[in-house]
Amino acid sequence: MTATAPTLVPTIAAHRFDEEALRLWLSESVPDFAGPMTVRQFQGGQSNPTFLLETGARQLVLRKKPPGKLLPKAHNVEREYQVLAALGGTDVPVPRVMALCEDADVIGTPFYVMEFMQGRLFDHPVMPDVTPDVRSHLHLSAVDALARLHRVDIDAVGLADFGPRTGYVARQVERWSKQYRSSLAAGELPALTWLADWLRERQDVPDETTIVHGDYRHGNLFFHHRDEKVAAILDWELSTLGHPLSDLAYLCMPYHIQSGVPQSRGVSGLNLGELGIPSEEAVVQHYCEATGRSGMGEWRVFMALSFFRLSAILHGVMARALQGNASNSDALQVAKRSGVLAEIGQKIARDEG
């Protein structure tokens, strides 16, 4: 069985920093850190720049804020560190964090360092070079890991103040509408504007409060090499307290995106049974069984919200790319998907069935 290896490149020009200053800070802040250090940048994400730090004895991962003017509340690596540290003692699979630096003078922005996880990374739900039986287990393992996250006792792990406990959908609609308005230099998207209005009219969804990841998809999961279980959930920048169905809906987005579209992870139109990919209905049922849920409430609202949010995020990527400080070299191409995703969300919203 094979999987997509993380893509590593030399640090792109917009994200270069003082590597010697970092090495000195690590030698003082991370136990047993020593020796010459090489730095390479991970590609594939569109948010906080992420780097592999290698010495002769170990490998670490650094995540930092991007340089330049940032949108309000975006790229909060301090919150990422907080939630990872809190979940370290639970059954939720997360990397072990080692140190947080809030002093921007060290390398230009705040950052944190964590262990480098070994595992298999599948950026696409089809998971190439995997048998249908294994593929089915991997998909359901992702649902199981999400259920474990949503079962965490917020107060017991010290995350009682990690976010408001009420009004999650309303908060999300306002947050991403504001980000969209802040990114209008990249152009206006009529479908995204329409979706914001539609969601605002339906934002009073009854509250349920858990830790939510905010970007829960297969590309943010490492799977163990030797079994079909999630080894680590990555990229916690959008995590907060909120409604658990928002994470599940986000995981189910590929079912509504046509396969074969460039820069897309869609599976719509594929023979899911032949591939061993559980249907959206099977994923929802598995989640309900794992969490003890008896119903899905306003599922259509959460699906539409997922497309609205991702479209707004990618619109922000477009704006950053135009400014020259996006974290991925193909950001402009990826950001072009924003309008397509908004139109899918609009279609889901208009489906009264």
Contacts in CASP RR format, 6 or more apart in sequence:
PFRMAT RR
TARGET T0000
AUTHOR 0000-0000-0000
METHOD contacts of the structure
MODEL  1
MTATAPTLVPTIAAHRFDEEALRLWLSESVPDFAGPMTVRQFQGGQSNPT
FLLETGARQLVLRKKPPGKLLPKAHNVEREYQVLAALGGTDVPVPRVMAL
CEDADVIGTPFYVMEFMQGRLFDHPVMPDVTPDVRSHLHLSAVDALARLH
RVDIDAVGLADFGPRTGYVARQVERWSKQYRSSLAAGELPALTWLADWLR
ERQDVPDETTIVHGDYRHGNLFFHHRDEKVAAILDWELSTLGHPLSDLAY
LCMPYHIQSGVPQSRGVSGLNLGELGIPSEEAVVQHYCEATGRSGMGEWR
VFMALSFFRLSAILHGVMARALQGNASNSDALQVAKRSGVLAEIGQKIAR
DEG
1 120 0 8 1.000
1 129 0 8 1.000
1 130 0 8 1.000
1 131 0 8 1.000
1 134 0 8 1.000
2 120 0 8 1.000
2 128 0 8 1.000
2 129 0 8 1.000
2 130 0 8 1.000
3 119 0 8 1.000
3 120 0 8 1.000
3 121 0 8 1.000
3 122 0 8 1.000
3 127 0 8 1.000
3 129 0 8 1.000
3 130 0 8 1.000
3 223 0 8 1.000
4 121 0 8 1.000
4 122 0 8 1.000
4 123 0 8 1.000
4 124 0 8 1.000
4 128 0 8 1.000
5 121 0 8 1.000
6 42 0 8 1.000
6 52 0 8 1.000
6 121 0 8 1.000
7 42 0 8 1.000
7 43 0 8 1.000
7 44 0 8 1.000
8 40 0 8 1.000
8 41 0 8 1.000
8 42 0 8 1.000
8 43 0 8 1.000
8 52 0 8 1.000
9 40 0 8 1.000
9 41 0 8 1.000
9 43 0 8 1.000
9 329 0 8 1.000
10 40 0 8 1.000
10 41 0 8 1.000
11 17 0 8 1.000
11 39 0 8 1.000
11 40 0 8 1.000
11 41 0 8 1.000
11 51 0 8 1.000
12 41 0 8 1.000
12 329 0 8 1.000
14 66 0 8 1.000
14 67 0 8 1.000
14 324 0 8 1.000
14 325 0 8 1.000
14 326 0 8 1.000
15 41 0 8 1.000
15 49 0 8 1.000
15 66 0 8 1.000
15 67 0 8 1.000
15 327 0 8 1.000
17 64 0 8 1.000
17 107 0 8 1.000
17 108 0 8 1.000
18 106 0 8 1.000
18 107 0 8 1.000
19 37 0 8 1.000
19 39 0 8 1.000
21 106 0 8 1.000
21 107 0 8 1.000
22 37 0 8 1.000
22 39 0 8 1.000
22 53 0 8 1.000
22 62 0 8 1.000
22 106 0 8 1.000
22 107 0 8 1.000
23 35 0 8 1.000
23 37 0 8 1.000
25 101 0 8 1.000
25 106 0 8 1.000
25 107 0 8 1.000
26 33 0 8 1.000
26 37 0 8 1.000
26 53 0 8 1.000
26 60 0 8 1.000
26 99 0 8 1.000
26 113 0 8 1.000
27 33 0 8 1.000
27 34 0 8 1.000
29 98 0 8 1.000
29 99 0 8 1.000
29 101 0 8 1.000
29 113 0 8 1.000
30 60 0 8 1.000
30 98 0 8 1.000
30 99 0 8 1.000
30 113 0 8 1.000
32 57 0 8 1.000
32 58 0 8 1.000
33 55 0 8 1.000
33 58 0 8 1.000
33 60 0 8 1.000
34 55 0 8 1.000
34 57 0 8 1.000
35 55 0 8 1.000
35 56 0 8 1.000
35 57 0 8 1.000
36 55 0 8 1.000
36 56 0 8 1.000
37 53 0 8 1.000
37 54 0 8 1.000
37 55 0 8 1.000
38 53 0 8 1.000
38 54 0 8 1.000
38 55 0 8 1.000
39 51 0 8 1.000
39 52 0 8 1.000
39 53 0 8 1.000
39 54 0 8 1.000
40 51 0 8 1.000
40 52 0 8 1.000
40 54 0 8 1.000
41 49 0 8 1.000
41 50 0 8 1.000
41 51 0 8 1.000
41 52 0 8 1.000
42 50 0 8 1.000
42 51 0 8 1.000
42 52 0 8 1.000
42 61 0 8 1.000
43 328 0 8 1.000
43 329 0 8 1.000
43 330 0 8 1.000
44 123 0 8 1.000
44 328 0 8 1.000
45 235 0 8 1.000
45 327 0 8 1.000
45 328 0 8 1.000
46 313 0 8 1.000
46 314 0 8 1.000
46 317 0 8 1.000
46 326 0 8 1.000
46 327 0 8 1.000
46 328 0 8 1.000
46 331 0 8 1.000
46 334 0 8 1.000
46 335 0 8 1.000
47 66 0 8 1.000
47 74 0 8 1.000
47 75 0 8 1.000
47 235 0 8 1.000
47 237 0 8 1.000
47 313 0 8 1.000
47 327 0 8 1.000
48 63 0 8 1.000
48 64 0 8 1.000
48 65 0 8 1.000
48 66 0 8 1.000
48 75 0 8 1.000
48 77 0 8 1.000
48 80 0 8 1.000
48 235 0 8 1.000
48 237 0 8 1.000
48 327 0 8 1.000
49 63 0 8 1.000
49 64 0 8 1.000
49 65 0 8 1.000
49 66 0 8 1.000
49 327 0 8 1.000
50 61 0 8 1.000
50 62 0 8 1.000
50 63 0 8 1.000
50 327 0 8 1.000
51 61 0 8 1.000
51 62 0 8 1.000
51 63 0 8 1.000
51 64 0 8 1.000
52 59 0 8 1.000
52 60 0 8 1.000
52 61 0 8 1.000
52 116 0 8 1.000
53 59 0 8 1.000
53 60 0 8 1.000
53 61 0 8 1.000
53 62 0 8 1.000
53 113 0 8 1.000
58 116 0 8 1.000
59 116 0 8 1.000
60 98 0 8 1.000
60 113 0 8 1.000
60 114 0 8 1.000
60 115 0 8 1.000
60 116 0 8 1.000
61 95 0 8 1.000
61 113 0 8 1.000
61 114 0 8 1.000
61 115 0 8 1.000
61 116 0 8 1.000
61 117 0 8 1.000
62 111 0 8 1.000
62 112 0 8 1.000
62 113 0 8 1.000
63 77 0 8 1.000
63 80 0 8 1.000
63 111 0 8 1.000
63 112 0 8 1.000
63 114 0 8 1.000
64 77 0 8 1.000
64 107 0 8 1.000
64 109 0 8 1.000
64 110 0 8 1.000
64 111 0 8 1.000
65 75 0 8 1.000
65 77 0 8 1.000
65 109 0 8 1.000
65 110 0 8 1.000
65 111 0 8 1.000
66 75 0 8 1.000
66 109 0 8 1.000
66 320 0 8 1.000
66 325 0 8 1.000
66 326 0 8 1.000
66 327 0 8 1.000
67 108 0 8 1.000
67 109 0 8 1.000
67 325 0 8 1.000
68 323 0 8 1.000
68 325 0 8 1.000
69 323 0 8 1.000
71 179 0 8 1.000
71 182 0 8 1.000
71 183 0 8 1.000
71 316 0 8 1.000
72 178 0 8 1.000
72 179 0 8 1.000
72 182 0 8 1.000
73 175 0 8 1.000
74 179 0 8 1.000
75 237 0 8 1.000
76 237 0 8 1.000
77 100 0 8 1.000
77 110 0 8 1.000
77 111 0 8 1.000
77 112 0 8 1.000
77 237 0 8 1.000
78 100 0 8 1.000
78 102 0 8 1.000
78 110 0 8 1.000
78 112 0 8 1.000
79 162 0 8 1.000
79 236 0 8 1.000
79 237 0 8 1.000
79 239 0 8 1.000
79 240 0 8 1.000
80 112 0 8 1.000
80 236 0 8 1.000
80 237 0 8 1.000
80 239 0 8 1.000
81 97 0 8 1.000
81 100 0 8 1.000
81 112 0 8 1.000
82 159 0 8 1.000
82 162 0 8 1.000
83 159 0 8 1.000
83 162 0 8 1.000
83 211 0 8 1.000
83 236 0 8 1.000
83 239 0 8 1.000
84 94 0 8 1.000
84 95 0 8 1.000
84 97 0 8 1.000
84 114 0 8 1.000
84 236 0 8 1.000
85 97 0 8 1.000
86 157 0 8 1.000
86 158 0 8 1.000
86 159 0 8 1.000
86 162 0 8 1.000
87 94 0 8 1.000
87 149 0 8 1.000
87 152 0 8 1.000
87 157 0 8 1.000
87 211 0 8 1.000
88 94 0 8 1.000
88 96 0 8 1.000
89 157 0 8 1.000
90 148 0 8 1.000
90 152 0 8 1.000
90 157 0 8 1.000
91 148 0 8 1.000
92 145 0 8 1.000
92 148 0 8 1.000
92 149 0 8 1.000
92 152 0 8 1.000
92 233 0 8 1.000
93 145 0 8 1.000
93 148 0 8 1.000
93 229 0 8 1.000
93 230 0 8 1.000
93 231 0 8 1.000
93 232 0 8 1.000
93 233 0 8 1.000
94 232 0 8 1.000
94 233 0 8 1.000
94 236 0 8 1.000
95 114 0 8 1.000
95 115 0 8 1.000
95 116 0 8 1.000
95 117 0 8 1.000
95 232 0 8 1.000
95 234 0 8 1.000
96 114 0 8 1.000
96 115 0 8 1.000
97 112 0 8 1.000
97 113 0 8 1.000
97 114 0 8 1.000
97 115 0 8 1.000
98 112 0 8 1.000
98 113 0 8 1.000
98 114 0 8 1.000
98 115 0 8 1.000
99 112 0 8 1.000
99 113 0 8 1.000
100 110 0 8 1.000
100 111 0 8 1.000
100 112 0 8 1.000
101 107 0 8 1.000
101 110 0 8 1.000
101 111 0 8 1.000
101 112 0 8 1.000
102 110 0 8 1.000
103 110 0 8 1.000
104 110 0 8 1.000
117 222 0 8 1.000
117 231 0 8 1.000
117 232 0 8 1.000
117 234 0 8 1.000
118 222 0 8 1.000
118 225 0 8 1.000
118 231 0 8 1.000
119 222 0 8 1.000
119 223 0 8 1.000
119 224 0 8 1.000
119 225 0 8 1.000
119 231 0 8 1.000
119 232 0 8 1.000
120 222 0 8 1.000
120 223 0 8 1.000
120 224 0 8 1.000
120 225 0 8 1.000
121 219 0 8 1.000
121 221 0 8 1.000
121 222 0 8 1.000
121 223 0 8 1.000
122 130 0 8 1.000
122 138 0 8 1.000
122 218 0 8 1.000
122 219 0 8 1.000
122 221 0 8 1.000
122 223 0 8 1.000
123 218 0 8 1.000
123 219 0 8 1.000
123 265 0 8 1.000
124 218 0 8 1.000
124 265 0 8 1.000
124 266 0 8 1.000
125 139 0 8 1.000
125 218 0 8 1.000
125 254 0 8 1.000
125 265 0 8 1.000
125 266 0 8 1.000
125 267 0 8 1.000
125 277 0 8 1.000
126 135 0 8 1.000
126 259 0 8 1.000
126 267 0 8 1.000
126 270 0 8 1.000
126 275 0 8 1.000
126 277 0 8 1.000
127 135 0 8 1.000
127 138 0 8 1.000
127 218 0 8 1.000
130 138 0 8 1.000
132 273 0 8 1.000
132 274 0 8 1.000
132 275 0 8 1.000
132 276 0 8 1.000
133 276 0 8 1.000
134 228 0 8 1.000
135 275 0 8 1.000
135 276 0 8 1.000
135 277 0 8 1.000
136 276 0 8 1.000
136 277 0 8 1.000
136 278 0 8 1.000
137 228 0 8 1.000
138 223 0 8 1.000
138 228 0 8 1.000
139 218 0 8 1.000
139 276 0 8 1.000
139 277 0 8 1.000
139 278 0 8 1.000
139 283 0 8 1.000
140 278 0 8 1.000
140 283 0 8 1.000
140 286 0 8 1.000
141 223 0 8 1.000
141 228 0 8 1.000
141 229 0 8 1.000
141 230 0 8 1.000
142 218 0 8 1.000
142 221 0 8 1.000
142 230 0 8 1.000
142 251 0 8 1.000
143 248 0 8 1.000
143 251 0 8 1.000
143 283 0 8 1.000
143 286 0 8 1.000
143 287 0 8 1.000
143 290 0 8 1.000
144 229 0 8 1.000
144 230 0 8 1.000
144 286 0 8 1.000
144 290 0 8 1.000
145 221 0 8 1.000
145 229 0 8 1.000
145 230 0 8 1.000
145 233 0 8 1.000
146 213 0 8 1.000
146 216 0 8 1.000
146 247 0 8 1.000
146 248 0 8 1.000
146 251 0 8 1.000
146 287 0 8 1.000
147 287 0 8 1.000
147 290 0 8 1.000
147 291 0 8 1.000
149 210 0 8 1.000
149 211 0 8 1.000
149 212 0 8 1.000
149 213 0 8 1.000
149 233 0 8 1.000
149 247 0 8 1.000
150 210 0 8 1.000
150 211 0 8 1.000
150 212 0 8 1.000
150 244 0 8 1.000
150 247 0 8 1.000
150 291 0 8 1.000
151 210 0 8 1.000
151 291 0 8 1.000
152 210 0 8 1.000
152 211 0 8 1.000
154 160 0 8 1.000
154 162 0 8 1.000
154 209 0 8 1.000
154 210 0 8 1.000
154 211 0 8 1.000
154 241 0 8 1.000
159 211 0 8 1.000
159 241 0 8 1.000
162 211 0 8 1.000
162 239 0 8 1.000
162 240 0 8 1.000
162 241 0 8 1.000
163 240 0 8 1.000
163 241 0 8 1.000
163 242 0 8 1.000
164 171 0 8 1.000
164 241 0 8 1.000
165 207 0 8 1.000
165 209 0 8 1.000
165 241 0 8 1.000
165 242 0 8 1.000
166 207 0 8 1.000
166 209 0 8 1.000
167 203 0 8 1.000
167 204 0 8 1.000
167 205 0 8 1.000
167 207 0 8 1.000
168 205 0 8 1.000
168 207 0 8 1.000
168 209 0 8 1.000
168 212 0 8 1.000
168 241 0 8 1.000
168 242 0 8 1.000
168 243 0 8 1.000
168 246 0 8 1.000
169 199 0 8 1.000
169 202 0 8 1.000
169 203 0 8 1.000
169 204 0 8 1.000
169 205 0 8 1.000
169 243 0 8 1.000
169 246 0 8 1.000
169 301 0 8 1.000
169 302 0 8 1.000
169 305 0 8 1.000
170 203 0 8 1.000
170 204 0 8 1.000
172 246 0 8 1.000
172 305 0 8 1.000
172 309 0 8 1.000
173 196 0 8 1.000
173 199 0 8 1.000
173 200 0 8 1.000
173 203 0 8 1.000
173 305 0 8 1.000
173 308 0 8 1.000
176 196 0 8 1.000
176 308 0 8 1.000
176 309 0 8 1.000
176 312 0 8 1.000
176 313 0 8 1.000
177 196 0 8 1.000
177 200 0 8 1.000
177 312 0 8 1.000
179 312 0 8 1.000
179 313 0 8 1.000
179 315 0 8 1.000
179 316 0 8 1.000
180 189 0 8 1.000
180 192 0 8 1.000
180 193 0 8 1.000
180 196 0 8 1.000
180 312 0 8 1.000
180 315 0 8 1.000
180 316 0 8 1.000
182 316 0 8 1.000
182 319 0 8 1.000
183 312 0 8 1.000
183 315 0 8 1.000
183 316 0 8 1.000
183 318 0 8 1.000
183 319 0 8 1.000
185 319 0 8 1.000
185 322 0 8 1.000
186 315 0 8 1.000
186 316 0 8 1.000
186 318 0 8 1.000
186 319 0 8 1.000
186 322 0 8 1.000
186 335 0 8 1.000
187 315 0 8 1.000
189 311 0 8 1.000
189 315 0 8 1.000
189 338 0 8 1.000
189 339 0 8 1.000
189 342 0 8 1.000
191 311 0 8 1.000
191 339 0 8 1.000
191 342 0 8 1.000
191 343 0 8 1.000
191 345 0 8 1.000
191 346 0 8 1.000
192 308 0 8 1.000
192 311 0 8 1.000
192 312 0 8 1.000
192 315 0 8 1.000
192 338 0 8 1.000
192 339 0 8 1.000
192 342 0 8 1.000
194 346 0 8 1.000
195 304 0 8 1.000
195 307 0 8 1.000
195 308 0 8 1.000
195 311 0 8 1.000
195 342 0 8 1.000
195 345 0 8 1.000
195 346 0 8 1.000
195 349 0 8 1.000
196 308 0 8 1.000
198 304 0 8 1.000
198 346 0 8 1.000
198 349 0 8 1.000
199 301 0 8 1.000
199 304 0 8 1.000
199 305 0 8 1.000
199 308 0 8 1.000
199 349 0 8 1.000
202 298 0 8 1.000
202 301 0 8 1.000
205 243 0 8 1.000
205 297 0 8 1.000
205 298 0 8 1.000
205 301 0 8 1.000
205 302 0 8 1.000
207 242 0 8 1.000
207 243 0 8 1.000
208 242 0 8 1.000
208 243 0 8 1.000
208 244 0 8 1.000
208 245 0 8 1.000
209 241 0 8 1.000
209 242 0 8 1.000
209 243 0 8 1.000
210 241 0 8 1.000
210 242 0 8 1.000
210 243 0 8 1.000
210 244 0 8 1.000
211 239 0 8 1.000
211 240 0 8 1.000
211 241 0 8 1.000
211 242 0 8 1.000
212 239 0 8 1.000
212 240 0 8 1.000
212 241 0 8 1.000
212 242 0 8 1.000
212 243 0 8 1.000
212 244 0 8 1.000
212 246 0 8 1.000
212 247 0 8 1.000
213 220 0 8 1.000
213 233 0 8 1.000
213 236 0 8 1.000
213 238 0 8 1.000
213 239 0 8 1.000
213 247 0 8 1.000
214 238 0 8 1.000
214 239 0 8 1.000
214 240 0 8 1.000
214 246 0 8 1.000
214 247 0 8 1.000
214 250 0 8 1.000
215 235 0 8 1.000
215 237 0 8 1.000
215 238 0 8 1.000
215 250 0 8 1.000
216 233 0 8 1.000
216 247 0 8 1.000
216 248 0 8 1.000
216 250 0 8 1.000
216 251 0 8 1.000
217 250 0 8 1.000
217 251 0 8 1.000
217 253 0 8 1.000
217 265 0 8 1.000
218 251 0 8 1.000
218 265 0 8 1.000
220 233 0 8 1.000
220 234 0 8 1.000
220 235 0 8 1.000
221 230 0 8 1.000
221 232 0 8 1.000
221 233 0 8 1.000
221 234 0 8 1.000
222 230 0 8 1.000
222 231 0 8 1.000
222 232 0 8 1.000
222 234 0 8 1.000
223 229 0 8 1.000
223 230 0 8 1.000
223 231 0 8 1.000
224 230 0 8 1.000
224 231 0 8 1.000
243 302 0 8 1.000
244 291 0 8 1.000
245 296 0 8 1.000
245 297 0 8 1.000
245 298 0 8 1.000
245 299 0 8 1.000
245 302 0 8 1.000
246 302 0 8 1.000
246 305 0 8 1.000
246 306 0 8 1.000
248 283 0 8 1.000
248 284 0 8 1.000
248 287 0 8 1.000
248 302 0 8 1.000
249 299 0 8 1.000
249 302 0 8 1.000
249 303 0 8 1.000
249 305 0 8 1.000
249 306 0 8 1.000
250 306 0 8 1.000
250 309 0 8 1.000
250 310 0 8 1.000
251 283 0 8 1.000
252 280 0 8 1.000
252 283 0 8 1.000
252 284 0 8 1.000
252 303 0 8 1.000
252 306 0 8 1.000
253 266 0 8 1.000
253 303 0 8 1.000
253 306 0 8 1.000
253 307 0 8 1.000
253 310 0 8 1.000
254 265 0 8 1.000
254 266 0 8 1.000
254 267 0 8 1.000
254 268 0 8 1.000
255 266 0 8 1.000
255 267 0 8 1.000
255 268 0 8 1.000
255 279 0 8 1.000
255 280 0 8 1.000
256 266 0 8 1.000
256 268 0 8 1.000
256 303 0 8 1.000
256 307 0 8 1.000
256 344 0 8 1.000
256 345 0 8 1.000
256 348 0 8 1.000
257 264 0 8 1.000
257 265 0 8 1.000
257 266 0 8 1.000
257 267 0 8 1.000
257 268 0 8 1.000
257 341 0 8 1.000
257 344 0 8 1.000
258 264 0 8 1.000
258 266 0 8 1.000
258 268 0 8 1.000
258 269 0 8 1.000
259 266 0 8 1.000
259 267 0 8 1.000
259 268 0 8 1.000
259 269 0 8 1.000
259 270 0 8 1.000
260 266 0 8 1.000
261 340 0 8 1.000
262 333 0 8 1.000
263 333 0 8 1.000
263 334 0 8 1.000
263 336 0 8 1.000
263 337 0 8 1.000
264 337 0 8 1.000
264 340 0 8 1.000
267 277 0 8 1.000
270 277 0 8 1.000
272 278 0 8 1.000
272 279 0 8 1.000
273 279 0 8 1.000
278 286 0 8 1.000
284 296 0 8 1.000
284 299 0 8 1.000
287 293 0 8 1.000
288 294 0 8 1.000
288 295 0 8 1.000
288 296 0 8 1.000
300 348 0 8 1.000
300 349 0 8 1.000
300 351 0 8 1.000
303 345 0 8 1.000
303 348 0 8 1.000
304 345 0 8 1.000
304 346 0 8 1.000
304 348 0 8 1.000
304 349 0 8 1.000
307 341 0 8 1.000
307 342 0 8 1.000
307 344 0 8 1.000
307 345 0 8 1.000
307 348 0 8 1.000
308 342 0 8 1.000
308 345 0 8 1.000
310 341 0 8 1.000
311 338 0 8 1.000
311 339 0 8 1.000
311 341 0 8 1.000
311 342 0 8 1.000
311 345 0 8 1.000
312 338 0 8 1.000
314 334 0 8 1.000
314 335 0 8 1.000
314 337 0 8 1.000
314 338 0 8 1.000
314 341 0 8 1.000
315 335 0 8 1.000
315 338 0 8 1.000
315 339 0 8 1.000
316 335 0 8 1.000
316 338 0 8 1.000
317 326 0 8 1.000
317 331 0 8 1.000
317 334 0 8 1.000
317 335 0 8 1.000
317 338 0 8 1.000
318 331 0 8 1.000
318 332 0 8 1.000
318 335 0 8 1.000
318 336 0 8 1.000
318 338 0 8 1.000
320 326 0 8 1.000
320 331 0 8 1.000
321 331 0 8 1.000
321 332 0 8 1.000
321 335 0 8 1.000
326 332 0 8 1.000
328 334 0 8 1.000
END
